[in-house]
């Protein structure tokens, strides 16, 4: 790869093709060497948070009634624009 781009002006990593390939390989290495990489439960790299399962709060979040303007605005836009 280095020989192919020698003497030419190109973008530098991580934007360049070389940087993108390095990132892809890094991601693959992490996913292959981390148990349960595709989920939070059982993944040693993820902090295990005991989330509450309060149906009223989830409904308020879905309907943009959390009382946090930024969160409510995001949910309103998501519902409107998809």
C-alpha positions in Angstrom: 0.0 0.0 0.0 2.8 2.4 0.8 4.4 1.8 -2.6 1.2 2.5 -4.4 0.8 6.0 -2.8 4.5 7.0 -2.7 5.1 10.4 -4.3 1.5 11.4 -4.4 -0.5 13.8 -2.2 -3.2 12.0 -0.3 -5.1 12.4 2.9 -3.4 11.1 6.1 -4.7 8.5 8.5 -7.4 8.1 9.9 -9.2 9.7 6.9 -7.1 7.9 4.2 -7.7 4.4 2.9 -4.7 3.2 4.9 -6.3 4.7 8.1 -9.6 3.1 7.3 -8.1 -0.3 6.8 -6.2 0.1 10.1 -9.4 1.0 11.9 -11.2 -1.9 10.3 -8.6 -4.4 11.5 -8.5 -2.8 15.0 -12.3 -3.2 15.2 -12.1 -6.8 14.0 -9.4 -7.6 16.5 -11.4 -6.1 19.4 -14.6 -7.9 18.3 -12.8 -11.2 17.9 -11.0 -11.0 21.3 -13.8 -9.6 23.5 -16.4 -12.1 24.8 -19.9 -11.0 24.0 -18.6 -8.0 22.0 -22.0 -7.5 20.3 -24.0 -6.9 23.6 -23.6 -5.3 27.0 -24.5 -8.2 29.2 -21.5 -10.4 29.8 -19.1 -8.1 27.9 -16.2 -7.4 30.3 -15.5 -4.0 28.5 -18.9 -2.6 29.2 -20.0 -1.2 32.6 -22.9 -3.2 33.8 -25.6 -0.8 34.9 -28.6 -2.0 36.8 -31.2 -0.2 34.6 -34.7 0.2 36.1 -37.6 -1.2 34.1 -40.2 1.4 35.1 -42.9 1.3 32.4 -44.2 4.8 33.2 -40.8 6.4 32.7 -40.2 4.5 29.5 -43.6 5.7 28.2 -42.8 9.3 29.2 -39.5 9.0 27.3 -41.2 7.6 24.2 -43.8 10.4 24.4 -41.2 13.2 25.0 -42.5 13.9 28.5 -39.3 13.4 30.6 -39.0 17.0 31.8 -35.6 17.3 30.2 -36.0 19.7 27.2 -33.1 18.3 25.2 -34.2 14.7 25.5 -37.8 15.6 24.8 -36.8 17.6 21.7 -34.8 14.7 20.4 -37.7 12.3 20.9 -40.2 14.7 19.3 -37.9 15.0 16.2 -37.4 11.3 16.1 -41.1 10.6 16.2 -41.7 13.3 13.5 -38.9 12.6 11.1 -38.2 9.0 11.8 
